[in-house]
Amino acid sequence: MLTAKKAKVSKLPTTTGVYIFKHGAKTLYVGKANNIKNRVSSYFSKSVPAKIKELIKEATKLSFHKTDSEPEALILEAKLIKSFQPKYNVLFRDDKNYFFVGFTKEKYPRVFLTHQLKLKKFHDKASFIGPFTEGSALKIILRNLRKTLAFCTCKSKHDKLCFNYHLKLCFGVCCLKPRVLAGRYKYLNNSSSRKRYLESIFYLKSVLSGNKKSLMRDLKKQMLKAAKEEDFERAIEIRKITRSLDNILEHKHVNFKNEFIERAVTLEQAKKTLGLSKEPERIEAYDISNISGTLAVGTMVVFKDADTDKNQYRKFKIRTINGQNDVAMMKEMLERRLSHQEWQLPDLLFVDGGMAQLNAARAVLSNRKISVPIIAFAKGLKNVFLSHKAKPIPLNDLPERVQNFIVKIKDEVHRFSITYHKSLRSKALLKNGTKRS
């Protein structure tokens, strides 16, 4: 039995990788670890659950595969689980904890995440890669890959180019309504655009399926061929892709446990303690800054997966409100923001202020028939106001992680707002000084 070979655990590597428990040739369990030796050693502890004791008792062999990084370990684990469908992977986890990456069967396939229990819902409408055991880590990998391999995640078609197109995360053509695609955006709808998009999807599927090495070989062949044919623009493009993939998938210093899992725990606690219907993966926060109504500005900051996404920050000069009326200014800013239907809606909307600002935001969303939970909090306040709760929640009653996260959001949107206001004020002073001289 494997328990008799416990001493061999000391010879396991301390690197990132995947470990496999077997009974003869039959795979019983596949797991990943940042440190294979430490992880496997924990299975021999006296305090382990009964199911792990059963696994150790049944297992007769232990093997491992070292990887260059944690992202590669996650992808290899998914590939092996799909291939072997190990008995104890099913017993150790509820189905809903497994994640799959879906690709719709459309002219321009959209990419989405789903749980195992929802696979039947899509049936013949999509293909899937998975299962992945850590949703938070998977989301970070996809977000990083998207910076190199643009793809569409929009749930509906738009009349205008979506926000992700302007961030170079999407080709634009993939989520436009047929009517506008045949009209003002006709220049995007060509065979070249579709070829590039499907190429990007193919690369993404290859990486997530654990076929990175063969993909890199093919890309390098394509790069050499393009260089020989003096298509240097294409050769440079491919070189950028290969370098980016290396950086994403072979970065040895990425610490999912400390950096990403902590964020996931924060979002999970926020959902539970704030009474939200889902984890607030995208949060938009708003603040107003002015001096007695002059040079009034508003700002929007965005948090994705509990981290700032500064590419999506936005600034608003207040146009219609004269005098100091922060509540009316907040309403104007939110009206203008929501007029951008191509921008993704948040899972949670944060306003710097109290009940008055919350009611202003609620009125704007209600007029547009948009259902997004709102949270209001400001410096000096002891309570957090929520649009879906009759009574405010004392800040100190929330878990420390959630308290710190709320304060972080408030501080960041306030910092951005003050910085923008000071910038405009400095320009105004300089302009007035120039006129006087």
PLY file of the C-alpha trace (Angstrom):
ply
format ascii 1.0
element vertex 437
property float x
property float y
property float z
element edge 436
property int vertex1
property int vertex2
end_header
0.00 0.00 0.00
1.02 3.61 -0.52
1.07 4.27 3.23
4.04 1.92 3.52
5.93 4.17 1.10
5.41 7.40 3.06
9.18 7.86 3.32
9.37 8.36 -0.45
7.37 11.57 -0.14
10.56 13.27 1.06
12.00 12.69 -2.42
9.20 14.52 -4.21
10.06 17.87 -5.87
9.22 21.17 -4.19
8.22 22.75 -7.50
4.84 23.60 -9.02
3.07 20.78 -10.82
0.47 18.05 -10.83
0.42 14.85 -8.73
-1.52 11.66 -9.48
-2.64 8.89 -7.13
-3.19 5.53 -8.85
-4.28 1.98 -8.09
-2.26 -0.02 -10.58
-2.94 1.59 -13.96
-6.20 3.19 -12.80
-6.07 6.90 -11.95
-7.79 7.65 -8.63
-7.10 11.34 -8.12
-5.40 14.26 -9.88
-4.39 17.40 -8.01
-2.20 20.45 -8.54
0.11 22.17 -6.11
2.48 25.11 -5.81
4.78 22.74 -3.91
4.19 19.07 -4.79
6.14 17.71 -1.83
4.31 19.82 0.78
0.93 19.13 -0.72
1.32 15.35 -0.92
2.83 15.25 2.58
-0.39 16.78 3.93
-2.30 13.70 2.75
-0.50 11.59 5.36
-1.54 13.76 8.30
-3.60 12.06 11.02
-6.26 14.79 10.88
-7.18 14.38 7.18
-10.86 13.72 6.26
-12.13 10.16 5.89
-12.29 10.40 2.07
-8.57 11.20 1.86
-7.78 8.29 4.17
-9.77 6.05 1.79
-7.76 7.41 -1.15
-4.43 6.75 0.57
-5.56 3.26 1.53
-6.63 2.41 -2.04
-3.68 4.01 -3.86
-0.65 1.89 -4.77
1.26 4.39 -6.93
2.05 8.08 -6.93
3.39 10.01 -9.91
3.88 13.68 -10.70
4.46 16.14 -13.54
6.47 19.29 -12.91
5.33 22.49 -14.64
7.00 25.84 -15.18
4.20 27.82 -13.56
0.94 27.69 -11.66
-1.18 28.56 -14.74
0.33 25.59 -16.57
-0.38 23.36 -13.55
-4.05 24.42 -13.52
-4.38 23.72 -17.27
-2.60 20.35 -17.04
-4.78 19.33 -14.09
-7.93 20.07 -16.11
-6.59 18.10 -19.08
-5.82 15.03 -16.93
-9.14 15.15 -15.06
-11.00 15.24 -18.37
-8.89 12.41 -19.77
-9.03 10.01 -16.78
-12.20 11.14 -14.93
-10.71 10.03 -11.60
-13.03 8.55 -8.98
-11.89 10.73 -6.08
-12.00 14.00 -8.01
-15.75 13.44 -8.20
-16.05 12.44 -4.53
-13.94 15.31 -3.20
-15.79 18.09 -4.99
-19.38 19.06 -5.60
-20.04 19.37 -9.38
-20.84 23.07 -9.10
-17.24 23.83 -8.10
-15.88 22.80 -11.49
-15.58 25.47 -14.15
-15.69 25.11 -17.92
-14.73 27.60 -20.63
-17.46 27.68 -23.28
-17.18 28.67 -26.95
-20.45 29.38 -28.75
-20.99 27.89 -32.21
-21.43 31.18 -34.07
-19.71 32.92 -36.95
-17.72 34.79 -34.29
-17.67 32.46 -31.24
-18.23 34.13 -27.87
-16.31 32.94 -24.82
-17.93 32.41 -21.43
-17.50 30.57 -18.12
-20.04 28.14 -16.73
-20.42 25.55 -13.98
-20.66 21.84 -14.73
-24.30 21.69 -13.66
-25.23 24.19 -16.38
-23.63 22.36 -19.31
-26.94 20.78 -20.39
-28.43 24.28 -20.72
-26.16 25.00 -23.70
-26.31 21.49 -25.24
-25.49 21.89 -28.96
-24.98 25.65 -28.77
-21.38 25.56 -27.54
-18.23 23.48 -27.05
-16.34 23.35 -23.75
-12.86 23.01 -22.29
-12.45 21.82 -18.70
-13.04 20.97 -15.94
-11.00 23.58 -14.06
-10.95 23.32 -10.28
-10.21 26.97 -9.42
-12.52 29.54 -10.93
-10.64 32.56 -9.57
-7.30 31.43 -11.03
-8.97 30.57 -14.34
-10.51 34.05 -14.60
-7.12 35.66 -14.08
-5.55 33.45 -16.76
-8.32 34.35 -19.23
-8.02 38.03 -18.43
-4.28 37.94 -19.11
-4.64 35.84 -22.26
-7.24 38.26 -23.59
-4.66 41.06 -23.71
-2.89 39.03 -26.39
-5.66 36.88 -27.86
-8.68 39.17 -28.17
-12.09 37.49 -27.93
-15.73 38.40 -27.36
-17.55 37.94 -24.05
-20.57 40.17 -24.73
-23.93 38.59 -23.89
-25.85 40.61 -26.49
-25.29 42.45 -29.77
-24.68 46.23 -29.81
-25.49 49.24 -31.98
-22.02 50.67 -31.31
-18.53 49.25 -30.94
-18.29 47.78 -27.44
-16.08 49.01 -24.63
-13.78 46.01 -24.94
-13.06 46.91 -28.57
-11.64 50.26 -27.48
-9.47 48.42 -24.92
-8.26 46.10 -27.72
-9.77 43.10 -25.94
-12.27 42.35 -28.71
-12.40 42.68 -32.52
-15.59 44.77 -32.46
-17.14 42.98 -35.42
-17.98 39.98 -33.23
-20.72 41.66 -31.20
-22.31 44.26 -33.52
-25.91 43.92 -34.65
-26.25 42.74 -38.29
-27.98 46.00 -39.25
-25.12 48.27 -38.15
-22.51 45.77 -39.34
-23.96 46.08 -42.83
-24.01 49.87 -42.51
-21.63 52.22 -40.72
-19.28 49.42 -39.60
-19.21 47.61 -42.92
-15.45 48.12 -43.14
-14.97 45.70 -40.21
-17.02 42.90 -41.76
-14.59 41.12 -44.06
-12.93 37.73 -44.44
-9.67 39.04 -42.96
-11.37 40.07 -39.70
-13.07 36.70 -39.35
-9.85 34.82 -40.13
-7.95 36.77 -37.45
-10.74 36.27 -34.92
-10.99 32.50 -35.49
-7.20 32.31 -35.32
-7.31 34.00 -31.91
-9.98 31.54 -30.72
-7.91 28.59 -31.99
-4.84 29.81 -30.08
-6.94 30.28 -26.93
-8.40 26.77 -27.18
-4.93 25.31 -27.74
-3.54 26.98 -24.62
-6.49 26.02 -22.41
-6.41 22.43 -23.70
-2.78 22.07 -22.60
-1.34 22.09 -26.12
0.90 25.09 -25.59
4.13 23.45 -26.74
2.73 22.33 -30.10
1.08 25.73 -30.56
4.38 27.52 -29.91
6.14 25.29 -32.45
3.48 26.07 -35.07
3.66 29.80 -34.34
7.43 29.85 -34.72
7.12 28.03 -38.06
4.55 30.63 -39.18
6.85 33.43 -38.06
9.80 32.05 -40.05
7.60 31.54 -43.10
6.30 35.12 -42.91
9.85 36.45 -42.59
10.99 34.43 -45.64
8.08 35.84 -47.63
9.08 39.33 -46.37
5.75 39.73 -44.61
7.53 41.39 -41.71
4.39 42.89 -40.20
2.91 39.40 -39.77
6.20 38.02 -38.44
6.37 40.75 -35.78
2.73 40.12 -34.82
3.40 36.40 -34.28
6.56 37.15 -32.30
4.53 39.38 -29.96
2.00 36.57 -29.44
4.68 33.98 -28.61
6.44 36.31 -26.18
3.19 37.23 -24.47
2.16 33.60 -24.08
5.56 32.80 -22.58
5.18 35.64 -20.08
1.66 34.57 -19.08
2.19 30.81 -18.87
5.81 30.51 -17.77
6.01 33.25 -15.15
7.42 31.46 -12.12
6.65 34.21 -9.63
2.89 34.37 -9.99
1.40 33.56 -6.59
-2.21 32.54 -7.09
-2.70 31.64 -3.46
-1.68 35.01 -2.03
-2.65 37.35 -4.84
-5.66 35.81 -6.56
-7.27 33.47 -4.07
-7.35 36.24 -1.47
-9.32 38.36 -3.93
-11.70 35.48 -4.56
-12.29 35.07 -0.82
-12.97 38.82 -0.53
-15.59 38.68 -3.30
-17.20 35.59 -1.78
-17.45 37.29 1.63
-18.78 40.49 0.04
-21.53 38.54 -1.69
-22.55 36.82 1.52
-22.36 39.70 4.00
-23.77 42.39 1.68
-26.65 40.16 0.57
-25.76 40.17 -3.13
-27.17 37.64 -5.61
-23.71 36.95 -7.07
-20.07 37.81 -6.51
-19.36 41.41 -7.59
-16.70 40.62 -10.19
-17.08 44.06 -11.77
-17.59 47.05 -9.48
-17.95 50.63 -10.67
-17.39 53.42 -8.13
-18.35 57.10 -8.56
-17.37 60.35 -6.86
-17.91 64.09 -7.38
-15.28 66.77 -6.79
-15.68 70.58 -6.89
-15.14 73.76 -4.91
-18.45 75.52 -4.29
-19.75 74.17 -7.58
-16.86 75.45 -9.73
-14.90 73.17 -12.04
-17.16 70.32 -10.99
-16.08 66.87 -12.13
-17.12 63.27 -11.65
-15.06 60.13 -11.96
-15.63 56.42 -12.41
-13.16 53.77 -11.27
-13.51 50.07 -12.00
-12.56 47.04 -9.93
-12.42 43.67 -11.67
-11.97 40.55 -9.54
-11.33 42.81 -6.51
-8.47 44.65 -8.23
-8.30 48.04 -9.95
-8.65 48.06 -13.75
-7.27 51.49 -14.61
-7.79 51.06 -18.35
-11.51 51.41 -17.69
-11.38 54.52 -15.47
-13.42 57.43 -16.86
-13.65 61.20 -16.22
-16.73 63.43 -16.57
-16.88 67.23 -16.63
-20.21 68.27 -15.13
-22.13 70.21 -17.79
-25.66 70.94 -16.64
-25.46 71.73 -12.90
-24.63 75.22 -11.66
-23.76 75.79 -8.02
-22.93 73.18 -5.42
-25.31 70.24 -5.74
-23.35 67.00 -5.47
-26.47 64.84 -5.65
-27.64 66.37 -8.94
-24.09 66.11 -10.29
-24.01 62.42 -9.39
-27.26 61.91 -11.31
-25.88 63.67 -14.38
-22.71 61.57 -14.35
-24.61 58.30 -14.01
-27.03 59.27 -16.80
-24.11 59.92 -19.12
-22.34 56.74 -18.13
-25.44 54.59 -18.70
-25.98 56.14 -22.12
-22.97 54.05 -23.19
-24.82 50.81 -23.83
-21.64 49.29 -25.25
-20.02 49.45 -21.79
-20.45 46.37 -19.63
-22.83 46.85 -16.69
-21.35 46.38 -13.21
-22.32 43.69 -10.72
-22.22 46.34 -7.99
-22.37 50.14 -8.18
-20.56 52.12 -5.46
-21.22 55.82 -4.78
-19.06 57.95 -2.50
-21.63 59.49 -0.20
-24.62 58.65 1.94
-28.31 57.97 1.53
-28.88 60.99 -0.74
-26.30 59.79 -3.27
-27.65 56.25 -3.08
-31.20 57.46 -3.81
-29.93 59.52 -6.74
-28.22 56.47 -8.23
-31.28 54.32 -7.58
-33.52 56.82 -9.42
-31.25 56.86 -12.49
-31.12 53.05 -12.67
-34.85 52.76 -12.09
-35.65 55.18 -14.94
-33.60 53.01 -17.28
-35.06 49.78 -15.86
-31.60 48.55 -14.88
-31.29 46.27 -11.88
-27.87 46.62 -10.25
-27.31 46.68 -6.47
-25.94 49.97 -5.11
-23.72 50.60 -2.11
-23.00 54.02 -0.58
-20.22 54.85 1.83
-18.16 57.96 2.59
-15.35 59.06 4.88
-16.61 59.67 8.41
-19.65 57.43 8.04
-19.98 54.44 10.33
-22.63 52.73 8.22
-22.75 51.21 4.75
-25.99 51.96 2.86
-27.38 49.36 0.46
-30.13 49.78 -2.13
-31.58 46.34 -1.40
-31.58 46.63 2.41
-34.00 48.66 4.53
-31.40 49.39 7.19
-27.72 50.31 6.81
-25.03 47.88 7.95
-22.48 49.11 10.51
-19.07 48.94 8.83
-17.55 47.28 11.88
-20.07 44.42 11.64
-18.63 43.31 8.32
-15.68 40.88 8.00
-12.32 42.63 8.07
-11.62 41.74 4.41
-14.88 43.34 3.29
-14.33 46.40 5.50
-10.89 46.96 3.99
-12.22 46.40 0.46
-14.99 48.99 0.87
-12.53 51.55 2.27
-10.11 50.75 -0.58
-12.82 51.42 -3.19
-13.82 54.68 -1.48
-10.20 55.86 -1.21
-9.41 55.00 -4.84
-12.40 56.76 -6.39
-11.85 59.78 -4.12
-8.15 59.91 -5.06
-8.93 59.77 -8.77
-11.64 62.43 -8.45
-9.46 64.85 -6.45
-6.53 64.35 -8.83
-8.69 65.17 -11.85
-10.21 68.23 -10.16
-6.77 69.55 -9.14
-5.52 69.06 -12.67
-8.36 71.17 -14.12
-7.92 73.78 -11.40
-4.20 74.10 -12.15
-4.91 74.52 -15.86
-7.53 77.17 -15.11
-5.13 79.11 -12.85
-2.41 78.91 -15.48
-4.81 80.11 -18.17
-5.99 83.05 -16.03
-2.42 83.97 -15.13
-1.45 83.97 -18.80
-4.38 86.26 -19.64
-3.43 88.78 -16.88
0.17 88.90 -17.98
0 1
1 2
2 3
3 4
4 5
5 6
6 7
7 8
8 9
9 10
10 11
11 12
12 13
13 14
14 15
15 16
16 17
17 18
18 19
19 20
20 21
21 22
22 23
23 24
24 25
25 26
26 27
27 28
28 29
29 30
30 31
31 32
32 33
33 34
34 35
35 36
36 37
37 38
38 39
39 40
40 41
41 42
42 43
43 44
44 45
45 46
46 47
47 48
48 49
49 50
50 51
51 52
52 53
53 54
54 55
55 56
56 57
57 58
58 59
59 60
60 61
61 62
62 63
63 64
64 65
65 66
66 67
67 68
68 69
69 70
70 71
71 72
72 73
73 74
74 75
75 76
76 77
77 78
78 79
79 80
80 81
81 82
82 83
83 84
84 85
85 86
86 87
87 88
88 89
89 90
90 91
91 92
92 93
93 94
94 95
95 96
96 97
97 98
98 99
99 100
100 101
101 102
102 103
103 104
104 105
105 106
106 107
107 108
108 109
109 110
110 111
111 112
112 113
113 114
114 115
115 116
116 117
117 118
118 119
119 120
120 121
121 122
122 123
123 124
124 125
125 126
126 127
127 128
128 129
129 130
130 131
131 132
132 133
133 134
134 135
135 136
136 137
137 138
138 139
139 140
140 141
141 142
142 143
143 144
144 145
145 146
146 147
147 148
148 149
149 150
150 151
151 152
152 153
153 154
154 155
155 156
156 157
157 158
158 159
159 160
160 161
161 162
162 163
163 164
164 165
165 166
166 167
167 168
168 169
169 170
170 171
171 172
172 173
173 174
174 175
175 176
176 177
177 178
178 179
179 180
180 181
181 182
182 183
183 184
184 185
185 186
186 187
187 188
188 189
189 190
190 191
191 192
192 193
193 194
194 195
195 196
196 197
197 198
198 199
199 200
200 201
201 202
202 203
203 204
204 205
205 206
206 207
207 208
208 209
209 210
210 211
211 212
212 213
213 214
214 215
215 216
216 217
217 218
218 219
219 220
220 221
221 222
222 223
223 224
224 225
225 226
226 227
227 228
228 229
229 230
230 231
231 232
232 233
233 234
234 235
235 236
236 237
237 238
238 239
239 240
240 241
241 242
242 243
243 244
244 245
245 246
246 247
247 248
248 249
249 250
250 251
251 252
252 253
253 254
254 255
255 256
256 257
257 258
258 259
259 260
260 261
261 262
262 263
263 264
264 265
265 266
266 267
267 268
268 269
269 270
270 271
271 272
272 273
273 274
274 275
275 276
276 277
277 278
278 279
279 280
280 281
281 282
282 283
283 284
284 285
285 286
286 287
287 288
288 289
289 290
290 291
291 292
292 293
293 294
294 295
295 296
296 297
297 298
298 299
299 300
300 301
301 302
302 303
303 304
304 305
305 306
306 307
307 308
308 309
309 310
310 311
311 312
312 313
313 314
314 315
315 316
316 317
317 318
318 319
319 320
320 321
321 322
322 323
323 324
324 325
325 326
326 327
327 328
328 329
329 330
330 331
331 332
332 333
333 334
334 335
335 336
336 337
337 338
338 339
339 340
340 341
341 342
342 343
343 344
344 345
345 346
346 347
347 348
348 349
349 350
350 351
351 352
352 353
353 354
354 355
355 356
356 357
357 358
358 359
359 360
360 361
361 362
362 363
363 364
364 365
365 366
366 367
367 368
368 369
369 370
370 371
371 372
372 373
373 374
374 375
375 376
376 377
377 378
378 379
379 380
380 381
381 382
382 383
383 384
384 385
385 386
386 387
387 388
388 389
389 390
390 391
391 392
392 393
393 394
394 395
395 396
396 397
397 398
398 399
399 400
400 401
401 402
402 403
403 404
404 405
405 406
406 407
407 408
408 409
409 410
410 411
411 412
412 413
413 414
414 415
415 416
416 417
417 418
418 419
419 420
420 421
421 422
422 423
423 424
424 425
425 426
426 427
427 428
428 429
429 430
430 431
431 432
432 433
433 434
434 435
435 436
